Amino acid sequence: MADALVSIVLERLASVLEQQVTLVVGVESEVDNLKSTLQSIRAVLADAEKRQFSEELVKVWLERLKDISYQMDDVVDGWNTALLKLQIGAENPCIPKLKISSCLPSPCVCFKQVLLRCDIGIKIKDIRKQLDAIANERNQFNFLLGGSSQESSSLYIISIVGMGGIGKTTLAQLAYNDDRVKAYFHERMWVCVSDPFDPVTISRAILEALQKESCGFHELEDVQQKICTLIADKKFLLVLDDVWTENYELWEQVESSLKGGAPGSRILVTTRKDDVSTMMGTTYKHPLRELSEGQCWSLFSNIAFCGRSREKVEELENIGRKIADKCRGLPLAAKVLGSLMRLKDNKEDWESILNNEIWQLDVIEKHLSTPLLLSYYDLSPAVKRCFSYCAVFPKDQIISKDRLIKLWMANSYLNSRGSIEMEKTGGDYFEDLVSRSLFQDFCRDNEGNIISCKMHDIVHDLAQSLTKNECFILEFDDEKEVRMASSFQKARHATLIITPWTGFPSTIHNLKYLHTLFVGRVVNLNTTAQPPPNLFKHLVCLRALDLSGHRLIVELPRNLGKLIHLRFLNLSNNLMRGNCQKQFVIYIISSNSGRFLRLPQGMRKLINLRHLEWEGSRVLMLPKGIGRLTSLRTLTEFRIIGVCKIGELKNLNSLRGGLVISGIDNVKDAEEAGEAELKNKKHLHHLELMGFGWLGSAASKGVAEALQPHQNLKSLKISYYSAATEFPSWIAASSLAQLKKLQIMHCSQVTYLPPLGELPLLESLIIEHMKRLKYVGGEFLGSSTTAFPKLKHLRFNEMEEWEKWEVKEEDEEGRSVMPCLHSLTIYKCLKLESLPERLLQITPLQKVIILLSPTLQDRYHKVRGNDRAANLRLRCRINPTAYLPASVSLLVYASFLDATVCVFSAANLRLRCRINPTAYLPASGIYLKNLLYLDKMLLSCVFISCSSLVEKHLCEAYLLAFSTDDRDFCFYFLLNLECAPNDKFFTV
């Protein structure tokens, strides 16, 4: 209703502006502003009209909007009616009985027009004030931008326009990741466009974002047909980040496939250019302006003065304000400069930055390059080199921290500092760049460590400008093929992006000084488009070669052994083919278990090689002599087969990170296994031993004993340990004191578990497919004072014969058992009868998952007078008039109790029990006494007995619509809550 009314008013306002009548000075602009404000309000009416039924304030807001719309309609209608009367009077002067003949309008008519204009001007200004207030109020409701029910099939495009570093992408990310946006749209896609604008590449990226997998289509028409199918009748949000092209024909090729979405679909564009916004047919443009002086200072000072004393801040503030002014309101500049100044302690250093002559330079990006250059020039020479190297990555590419450090190492940018390893030095350099805000968009692991990042496109521009004749990103087509030979001959680092319609550039060998070569993902590469046969004969300076972007079956030239300087080789996600008679050719072998990658014999010549990776590629065999590569620090897998013996590992003591050793059943005996000397590999932190299958019981045990790793190991996985009846003795606290993660799989003959509870740092334990294990008891806990002192996650999978799990009182009396346990998962343990009662009582479990284990599910998923389920986060129903189960007293780690509308929920334990509205919580609150960690409680529509709650120390208490047996006591309870001044919220 409101949308329809607003639409009518907009049409009528447009008619006022179209009238050939001069309005009172200023009124025409008022009408135009009214129209603009109504259009912006109309954009959120679809969401507002949906929410008015559940939100009273939204309903009131809509009523006010409709009222003012009616007022506007009345004013405009009155204007049109009065104007029509004047026109009729002017055209028929004889009607009022005055017989005046003149070609000029009557003075009476002119006077009436003036009065009419003044009248409408006053009314429109008054309405404008009211409408502005309504428009401002809409912000408090956080309406979604959405089309009306009358929305046409044309695309609704929102453009965020502003200079580089102003925050366009950041704003788009905030919208894209908002929970309400996620709920509103069926599909969301994010595509970094940049320059050049290639319709095929962009359309493929859209399709991959929709499918959540690689695109198998190569022709634009096929890609677009698939897009149309996937978005048909769905509301989608597509973000096109960093668009530069002003060529409508290119945009039209992408746009044509996006018109089949449901009404409410949106395209969000970020661009630096107004002309791009216009070309794309923008529906709503959102210009981003510079920060105000105060906002810029706030951003700068929060970073620059972080952790400083008040005295120091006062000393530096005046200089800081002058430096902040030089940011010209650009958020990225303020952030980078703030990060730089945070590293400067002396007033002299701050004055040096303020007075630096570099402020006079005019380069790259106006206003922004200077702060970036200041930050760059403040880096040490070694870190400068590492930063500028990042220009080799395409814009908006996710950069793996681990890969980046390895590439720095390959190019000799990192030197060992005494006993400090190069990896540590690289990590320090990376953190330095992070601290200066030269990296962003971080992805972190579970422990909060950065594992990947991106570079802002302006920062990337700086890196490219610093390496103008060194680093190149080359997208080859037939035209560039000719120019490449003369333009890039002195390139040192290059990324090749080969377009779908062209092959591997034949002139690539002209880049004979290359130190780094990445080959970007190739699409639709035909069978003849292979690297030139003599490629490595010419590129003999290569330090780093990364072919992981191909994801295709290609032949690697036989000259690989010529690359004596090579330190980094990545063959991930590749399958190679070739003639096995060629000494240096990598090729595949087919077998019943799939296709394998076989590395060439010539690789043993690469004595400088430090990193050899092939994630996602299945390697059949390593070449004989791989043990000569004593500089190797990264090796994805060591497969024992054929000429590759386990003894080749003996001298590879620089290996670090993770290593998978497979094919162990090809090791003859313990003596041969001992030749690997795993105990000497102190930098190896993650180890997987798999494939003991064909060895006998005694041989398996002996080989496993001989494969004892260094005590620095943090993660261990043993799988297909099929014949032995017991585990190697080194799975113990004395040998694996640093172990944090342990996974044991397919140990089908082992009948008991070792004392894993003695491992002091173990945090995650997964045990699965132990077919003969029937009983787990005290032997599992071990004899230490605290069993499993750090264990957080415990999982048992597919233990087919497991029947009993006990933690006896005598086993745990006087000691702690699993004091940190957070989650317990039992999957497909068909015969397990119950979980240890004592374990459930003494551990701080927050999540228990039981799947495909019928005996356990019957016991715990249904409550039959057994309130032990209260400790398992399982939903359970109790008698509607019953008291809260007594077992709530066992939930001693609960931090939030919620009893709302007849439902009691200990939120962090997922107990949900239906309680009659008039039922009591436990009489006198006895059971709540034990909940020592309780700091938040929500009680609603429940009759409460409060006589012991005064002993609680709640941070927040919500007591809503309740009655109690002791009103005076209840208020005494409220008055004695210990909470922060701003944390008291009571509604009684």
N, C-alpha and C positions, 0 to 999 in steps of 0.2 A: 504493500500500500504506500509506504513512504517513498519507495523508489519511483513508483508511478507518478506520484504527486510532484516529486522533485523534477522528474523528466518534463512534466508539463510546464512547470515554472521556468525551467531552463529554456524551453522553446519560446516562451513569452518574453523572457528577458532579451533573447536574441532579436525578437521582433522590435523591441523598443530601440535597440541599437541600430536597427536597419531603417527606422523611420527617418524620413528626410526633414527632421525637425531639430533645431539646435537646442540642446538642453542647457540649463543653468550651468555656469562654469563649475567644473569638478564633478557634476552629477554623472556625466558619461563614464568617467573612470570608476565612479562608485558602482554603477551598473555592471561594468566589466569585472570589477573585483567580486561583486556578488555572484556573478556567473562562475568565476574561477573557484570561489570558496564552495559553492554548491557542487561543482564537479568533483572536487576533492572529497567532499562528504559522501557523494554518491558512490565512490569507489569502495566504501566500507559498509554500505547498507545491506548487502547480502548477508554478511556475518551478523550485523546488528539485528536484522529481522529474525534470524534464527534464534538469537540469544535472548530476545525480549520475553520469551515464554518461561525462561528459567532464571532471569536476572531482572529484578524489579527496577534497578537503577537504569538499565539499558532501555527498558520499556518507557520510563519517564523521559529519558533523553529523546527517544523517538517521538513521543507525544509533543514535546517542545519543538522538535524539528518540523513535524507536520503542521503545528500551529503557525510557526513563522512562515512556512511554505504557503499556507492559506492566506496569510497576511500579504505576502508578496504577490500572490495571484490576484488578490483583491485590488491591490495598488495598481498593478499592471493593467488589469481589466478596466479599472476606473479611468486610467490614463487613456487607454484606447477608445473607450466610450466617449469621454469628453472631447478627445481629439476629433472623433468622427462627427460629433455635434458641431464643432467649430467649422469643420470642412463643409458640412451641409449648409451651415449658415452663410459661409463665404460664397458658396456656389449659388445660393438662392436668396439674394439680398432683399427681394420683394416680400418675403414671407413675414417679416416683422412689421409690415405696413409702412416702412420707410421707403420712399421712392427716390433712392439715390442711385445714380448711374455713374460708375467709375471703374476704371481698370485696376485701381489700387484696392487692397483689402480694407475693410472698414476699420477705423481706429478702435472701435469697440471690440472687434475680433482680435486685433493685435494685442490689446490690453488683456483680454481674457487668456490669450496664449501665454503671456508673461506670468500671469497669476497661476496658470496651470503648471508651468515649468517649476516655479518656486514651490508649489505644493508638493509635486512629486519628488523634488529634490530633498525636501525636508523629510518626507516619509521614507525615502530610500536610505538616507543616512541613518535614520533611526533603526530601520530594519537591519542595516549593515552591522551596527553595533551588536544587536541581539544575535545575529547569525555568527559573528566572530566568536562570541562567547560560547555558542553551541559547538562550533568547530574546535575550539580549544579544549572543551570538556571531553571531546571524543578520545583524546589521547590517553585519558585515564583508563579506558576500557580495552586498550590494546587490540582493536579490531583487526581481523585479517583482511587484507586486500582481496576482494572477490568480486566477480561479475554478478550482475543482477540476473534474474530469471529470464529476462528478455535479451540476454547477451547474444550477440551475433557470433558467427563462426570465425570472424577475423581474429588475428592474433592480438593479444593484449601484451604490449611490450613496455617494460619499465626500464629506463636508462639512468644509471648513476654516472654523472659526468663530473670530472674534476681533474686537476693536474696530477702528475705522478707523485706518489707519496702522501696524498691527501687522505687516504683511507678507504678508497672505493672497494677494494677486494675485502678488506676487513668488515665493512658494513654488509657486503653481500654474504659473507660467511656467517655473520650473526643472524641474518634473516634465514639463510639456508639451513642452519643447524637449530633453529628455534623449534621447540617441541610442538608448538601449535602449527607451525608450517608443516612439520613432518606428519602431523595428524590430518591436516587439511588436504594435502596432495597425495594422490595414489602413487605417483612416480616423481623422483627428483634426480636430476642429472646436472653435473658440473663439468664444464669443458673449458679448458684454457685455450684461447684462440690465438692471441698474439699475431705476429706477422711472419710470413705471408698468410693470407686467408685462403685456405685450400678447402673447397666444398667437400671433396672426398674424405680428406683427413678428419674434418670436423664432423661430418655425418657418421663416419665410422666411430668416432669418439662418443657421439650421442648414443649410438646403438650399443656400444660396449657398456656404457653407463646404465642403459636400460636392462641389458641381459646379465650384467654382472660377470661377464666373461668375454674372451676375445671374439672379435668379429670374424666370421668365416667368409664373408662376402667381399668382393673386390671392386665390382662395378657400382657406380653411384646409384643407378636405378634400382639394383637389387637391395642395396643398403636402405634406400629411402622407402621402398615397399615394406621392408621389415619394420622400419620405424613406424610407419603408418599403422601396421597391424598391432604393434605393441602399445601404442598410445590411444588407439581407437576407444572413444567414449570414456577416457580416463582423464582426470585432472592432473596435469603435470606441471612441474616447475623446472625450467631449464635455465641455468646460469651460463652465460657466455662471457667469460672473463677476459678483459684486455683486448677489446676489438679495435682494430685500426683501419680496416678497409672502408673506403667510401664508394666502392664499386657495387651498385645495386644488383647487377647481373650475377655477381658471385653470391651475394646474400640471398637472392631469389632462389638459387639452387638448393640452399639449405632450408629456407623458409617453407618451400612448397610441401615438404614432408611433415610439417609440424601443425598443419591446420585441421587435423582430424581429432584433436583432443577434445575433451568435454569442456563445456562452459566453465569458466573459473580457472582455466590453465593460464600460466604466466611465463613469460620469458624475461629474465632479468639480465641486463647488459651492463658491463662496466667499460667505460671508455674515457680517454682524455680529450676527445674531440666532439664538439657540438655537431659538426657535420655528419659524423657517424650516427649519432642519435637521430638526426633528421632523416638520413638515408634509410634507416631501418624501419621507419614508420612508427616512431615511439608514441605510445599512448600517454604515458606520464613520465616526465623528466624530473629527476631529483638531482639538482646541482649541489655538489659538495663544496662548501666554502672553507676558507682558511679558519683555523682556530682563532678565537679572540686573544688579545694580549694576555688576559688573565688565565684563560684555558691553556695557552701555550706554556706560560710560566708554571702553572700547576703540574703539567705533564713533565716538563723539564726538571723542576725542583724535586718532585717525588723520586725521580731516578738519581739525579746528581747528588742529593743530600741524604740519600738512604743510609742510615746507620751513623750519621755524623752528630756530634754534640751540638747543643744549642749555641754555644760560643762560636764554634766553627761555622755554623750556618750564618750567624750574624756577620761574621768577618767576610764571608764570600758572597753574601746575597746581592749586593749592589753590582758586583762584576757579573754574577750569574744572570741577573735580569737583563743586562746588556747583551750577554751571549744569547739568551733565550730570544731576544728581539730579532736576532739575525736568522732565526729559524723561519721567520715570515709566516708563522701560523701553520706550518706543515708538520703534522704529527710524526712522520718518519724522521724528519730532521731533528725535532725535539727529542725524540727517543734516542737517536744515534748520538747526538751531542750530549744528552744527559748521561748516557752510558760512558762516553769518553770522559766527562768531567768527574764522574764517580771515582775514576782511577787517579785523579789528581788531588793531592792533599795540600799543596802549598799555594798561597796567594799568588806567588810569582808565576806558577804554572798556569793558573787561571788567566792572569793578565797576558801571558804569552799567547794563549789561544785567542783571547779577545783581539789582540793587536796583530795577529798573524797576517802576513801579506797575501795569503791565499784567498782572503775574502774579496780581493780585487779581481780574481780570475772569473771568467765567464765561460764555463764549459758544460758539456753534456746537458744537464737539466737545470734550467734557471732556478736559482735560490737553493736547490737541493744538493747539487754536487759539492758545494763548498763544505758543508758539515760532514758529508761522507768522506771527502778527501782529507779533512782534518783527522777524522777517525783513522783513516787508512795510514796517513803519514805518522801517526802515533804508534803504529805497530812496529815490532822489531823486524829487522830485515827477513828473518826466517819466516815469521808469520805473514808478512806481506806477500812473500812468494807463494805460500800455501793459499792465501785468500785469492790472489789473482788467478791461480790455477783453476778455480771454480768456474771461470768463464767457459770452460770446455763443456759444461753441462748445459743442455737446452733450458730455456726459461721455463719456470714452473715445474721443473723436474724434481721428484723426491730424491734427495741425496742421502744415501745410507752413510752413517757416520763411520762404520767399520770399513766399508769400501773406500771411502774418501781417504781415511788414514792409510790404508794399504797403497792407494795410488800415490799419495805423498811419499811414502817409503820407496815405492818403485822408481820415483823420479829423483831420489836422493835429497829430498827436501828435509828429511828428518835425520838427525845424527844422534847416536847414542851419547848421553852425557854421563860419563863415568859408568856407574852401575845401573843407571836409569835406561830402561829399554826404549826402543824407538816408538813402540806402541804407546807408552806412557807419555813420551814427548808429544806425539801426535794428538793424544787426548787433551793435553794441556793447551796446545795450540787451538784445538777445536773449541774448548771452553773459553778461551780468550776471545775468539770471534763471536761466540754466543753472548758473552758478557757485554760486548759492544753493539749488540743488536744488529749484527751483520748477517745473522741467520734468523729464521723465523719458522712458524708452523711446525713445531716440534711434535714428534711422535715418541712416546716413552714406553718403557717396559713396565712390568709389574712393580719393580722397585724404584720407579721414578727416573731411571737413567735414560737420557736421550739416545734414541736409536736411529732417527732420521730427521731431516729438516728440509727446508726450502730456502731460496734466496728471493727477496723482494726484487721485482723486475728492475727497479731503479738501482739497487745495489748490484744486480747482475750487469746492468749497463756500465756501471763504474768498472767492474772487473774486466769487462770486454774492452773498455777504452784503455785500460792499463796494459792489455796484452794484444793490442791491435794487430801486430804482425806475428803473434805466436799462437794464439788459440783461435780456432775457427769451428763454427758449426756449419757444415756444408750440406745443403740439400741439392742433390744432383738431378738435373734433367738434361735433355739433349743439348740445350743451349749453354748451360753452365759447363758442360763437359769440355768444351773448347777453351773457355776462359781459365779453367782451373790450373792448367799447366804453368801459365805465366804469373798468375795472381797469388798463388799460395805456395810457391816453391820453398819458402823459408819457414813454413809452418812447423811448429814443434808439437802441438797438441790439436787433435781434430776429432770431431764427431761427424760421421757420415750418415745422412738420412737419405735413403734412396727411395724415390717415388715409385709408385706401382707400375708405371709405364716404361721404366728404364732399368737397365741392368747394372751390375757392379761396374763402376767407372773404370774404363780401360787405362786412363791416365793416372790412376792413383799412385802408381810407382814413382811419379814425378815428385811426390812429397817425401823425398828420400831422407830428409832430416827429422822426420816424425819421431817423437818420443812416446806419444800416447795416441792410440787409435781405438775409438769406439765406433761400432757399426750399429746405428739405430735400427729399430724394428723395420724389417723389409716386408712389403705387402705385395703379394701376387708376383713374386720373383720367378721368372720362368727358368726352365732347366738349363738354359745356356748362360744365365746370369750368375756365374760363379766368380769368385776372386780370380784375378789373372794368375796363370801358372807360375810366373816368376815373381809374384808379389813380394815374398820375403827375401828374395835375392837382392831387391833394391832397398827395402825398408829395414836395413840392418841395424838402424839406431834405436829401434823400438824398445822401450822399457815396459810399456803396459799395452796389452792387447785384450780388448773386451768384445767378444762376439755374442754375448748373452742376449743381445737385443734381437737376433735373427729369428729364433724360434722356428727355424726351417732346416731341412735336410740339405746341407751344402758340403762341398768337398774343400778341405783345407789343403793348400798347396804343400808340396813335398819339401819345400825349403825351410820348414820350421826350425830345423837344427841350426840354421844360419843365424838365428836371433840370439846371439851369445850375450847380449845385454838385457834380454827379457827377464823381468822380475815379477810381473803380474800377468797371469793368463786365466781368463774366465770363459769357459765353454758352457755355461749353464743354459738349460732349456734348448739344447741343440741335439740333433742327431746328424752325424756326419756319414757321408758315403764316399766310396772310392775303391781303388784297386788295391787289394791287400799285398800285392807284390811291390808296391811303391814303398820305399823305406820310411818315408816321413808322412805318409798320408793317414789321416784318421778316418776310420770307416766303421760301418755298422755290421753286426751279425744278427741274423734272425734266429730265434729259437722259440720253443713252446711258451716261454714265459715273457716274450716280448722282444724288443729291439734294443741292442746294447751298443754302447760307444766303446771303441777300442783305441787306446792312445798309441801313438807311433813310437818305434824304438829310438828314433832320433831325439826324443825328448831328454834322454839321459845326457845330452850335450849341453843342456840349458843349465849350466852349473850356478848361474846367478839367480835362478828362479826361486822366488820366495813364496808366492801364492798361486796355487793351482786349484781352481774351483770348477765344479760341474753340477751344481744344484739343479735338480730336475732332469738331468741326463743320467742314463744308466750305463755305468762303465763295466765292460766285460773284464778287461785285464789291464793292469799297469805294465809298462814296458820293463823288461829286465834291465837292471842297473839303475832303477829309480832311487836306490839307496845312495847313489853318488851325489844327489842333489841335497847336500847337507845344509844349504841355506833355507830349505823349505820351512815355512812357518805355518802355512795353511794347506791342508790336504783334505778334501771332502770325504774321501773313503779309501780305505786300503783293502782291496779285494784279493784274497789269497786264491790264486788259480793259475794253472799252467806254469810258466817260467817265473812268475812273480811269487817269491817265497817270503814268509813272514820275517826272515832274517834281514830283509832289505830295510826294515824299520830301525835296525840297530843304531845307525849313525844319524838318524833324523831326530836329534835331541832338541832342535829348535822349534819343533811342532808345538803349536799352542791353539787355544780355542777348543774346537771339537774335532773328534775323529771317530769314524765308524770303521771297525774291523769286521769284515764279513768273510764267509767261506772258511771258518775256523776248522771245519771238518776235514779240510785238506792239509792240516798240520799233522805230522806223523805222531809226535809224542811230546811230552813235557820238555824234553831237552831242546827240541827245535823251537817250541814256543818261547822258551827262555831267551833265545837269540834276539827277540824283539826288544828286550830290556826296557819294558814299559816303565819300570820303576825309576828310570833315569830321566823321564820326560816330565820335568817339574812344571812346565808351562801348560801342560795339557789339562784342561779343566773339565771337559765333557767327553765321556767315552762311552761308546756302544759296542758291546761284544755280541755278535750274532752268528748263528749257523754252526752249532756244534753237532748237528744232526746225525752224521754217519759215524761218529766216534762211539766206541763202547763206553760203558759206565766208568771204568777205572781210567781210561784214556781221557775222557771228558773232564773228570775231576783233576787229573794231573795237568792237563793243558790249561785249564782254568786257573789252577794254583800258580802256574808259571807266568800267567798274564797279569800278575798283580800290578796295579798302577801306582803312580806316585801318590803320596799322602795329601798332596794339594788338590786332588780331584774334588770337584764340586757336584758333578752330575754323573750318574752311572745307569746304564740300561743293559740288562742281560736278557737275551731272548733266544728261544729255540735251544735251550740247554736241556736237550731231550733225554739223554741217557743216564746221566749221573743221578744218584739218589740223595746227594747232599751238596750244599753250596761250598765254594772255596773258603778256607779259613780266614782269608784276608777281609771278608765282609764283616768287619768288626771295628769297634771304636778306635782301637790302637792303630789301625791301618788306614782308616778313612775318617779322620777326625774333622775334615773340612767338608764332608759330603752334605749337600743340602737337598738333593733330589735323587730318588732311587726308584727304578722301575724294573720289575721282575716279570717276565712273560714266558709262557710256554715251557715251563720247567716241569714236564709231565711226570717224572719219576720221583721227584722230591716229596717226602712225606711230612716234613716239619719245617718250620721257619727258623732262621737263625735269630740270635738276640739283637734284633734291629733297634730295640729300645735303648741300647747303649750308645747309639750314634748321637753325639752331642748337639750337632747343628742341623740334623735332618728336619726339613720342613714339609716335604711332599713325598708320599709313599704310595706307589701303585703296584698292586699284586694281581696278576690275572693268569688264567688258564693253567692252574696247578691242579691237574686232574686227580692226583692221589692224596691230596691234603684233606684230612677229615677233621682235625682238631687243632685249635689255636689256644694256647694257654700261657702260663707264666714264662715259658721259654722264649716267647715272642718279646716280652717286656725286658728280659735280661735281669741283671742284678745290680744295676746302678741305683743310686739314691733317688734319682728322678728318671722315670722311664719316658722316653721320647720328649725331652725337655723343650724342644722347639717345634714339634710337629704341628702343622696347621691343617693339612689336607690328607685324608686317608681314604683310599679307594680299593675295593675288592671287586674284580670282574670275573664272571664266568668260572667260579670255583664249583665245579659240578658235584663233587662228593663231600664238600665241607658241611659238617653237621653241627659242630659245637664251637662256641667261642666263649671263653671264660676269663674273667678277671676276679680271682678269689680275694676275699678280704685279707687272708694271710699273705697274698702276693703283693698287695698294695698298702698294707698297714705300715704306718710310719714313713711313707714316702709318697711322692707325687707321681701321678700317671697322666701323661698327655695334658699338661696344664695350659697349653696354647691351642688345643684342637678346635678348629673353626668349622670344618665340614667333614662329614662321613658319608660315603657313597657305597651302597651295596647293589651290585647289578648282576642279575642272573645267577644268584647263589641259591639253587633250587631246594636244597635240603637244610639250609641253615635255619635252626629253630628259633633262636632269639639273640638279642644283643646283650652284652654284659650289663646287668643292672647297675653295678657299682660304677662302671665306666660312664654311664649316662648321668649319674649323680655327681660325679666329681670332676667332670670336664666341662669347659665353657662352650659346649656345642651350640652353634647358631644355625646349622643347616644339616638335616639328615635326608638323604634321598635313597629310597628303596624302590628298585625297578625290577620287574620280571623275577621276583623272589616270592613266590606265593605264600610260603609258610610265614615269612616275616610280615608280609602285607596283611595276612589274616590276623596276625597278632596285634599289629600296631595301627593299622588303618581303621579298624573298627574298635570302638570302645565298649567293652562289656564288663563294666565295673572295675576296669583296670585303668587308673588314671596316670599310668606311667607315660602314656602318649603325650602328656603335657610337655615332656622334655624333648619331643622329637620334631617339633614344628609341623605336625601333621594335623589336618583338619579333622575335627571330631564333633559329633553331636551328643549332647547329654539331655537328660530329661528337662523339658522347658521350665519346670518349677524347681529344679534342683539348685543347690548352692554351687558356687564356684568350686571345682575339684580341689581337694586338699593338697594335691601334688603341686599346686602353684607355689607352695612354699619351697619347692626344690629349684625353682627358676631363679637362683640366687644372682645370676648375672644379667637379669632383665633390666633394661634401662628405660623402657617406655611401656606403660600399661594403657590400654585403650578399651574402655567399656562404653560403647556408643550405641544407642538405640537397640538395647537388649543384646548387644554382642560384646563379649569380653575378648580382648586380643592383647597378648603380650607380643608386641610387634616384632621384636628381634628373635622370637621363638616360634612365631607363626601359630600360636594356639588360638583356635577360634571355636568358641562354644556358645550355643544359643542359650540365653537366659531370659526367663520371663520378666517383663517390665517391673513386676512387683517383687521379684525374687531378691534375696539378700546377697550381697557379696559376703565373704566369710564373716561370721559373727565376730564382732569386736576387731575385725581386721587382723586376726591372729596370723594368718598365713602371709600377709604382706610384710610382717616384721622381718622376715628373712631376706627380703629383696634389698640387700644393702646397696646395690648399684642403681636403684631406681631414682631417676632424676626428672621424670616426666610422666604425668598421669592425666588421662582424659576420661571423665566419667559423665555419662549422660543417661537420663531416664532410668536410673537404677537406684533402688533404695539402699542406702549405705549405712553401715555401722562404723563409726570413725574412731572408736575409743583408743586405738593404738597407733593411729596414723601420725600423731604428734611426734613420734620418734623418727619420722622420715625427714630427710633433708632434700626437698624437691627444688629443682631450678625453675620449673614451670608447673603450674597447676591449673587445669581447666575443669571447673566444676559447674556443669551446665544442667539446669532444669532438674535438680535433684531434691529429694527430701531425706531427712535424717532423723534418727531416734534421739539426737542430742544436739539441738541447734547451738546452744552455748558452747559446747565442746567443739563443734565444727568451726565456729569463728575463732576460737582459741587456736585451733589447728592452722587456720589461714594466717593469723597474725604471727605465728611462730615459724613460718616458712623462711628458710635461709636462701635468699636468691638475690641476684643482681638487681639494682633499681629498675632497669629497663626490661626485666624478664618476668614481671608480675602481671599476669593476665587472668583476672577473675570475673566471671559472670555468674551471679547467683540468682 
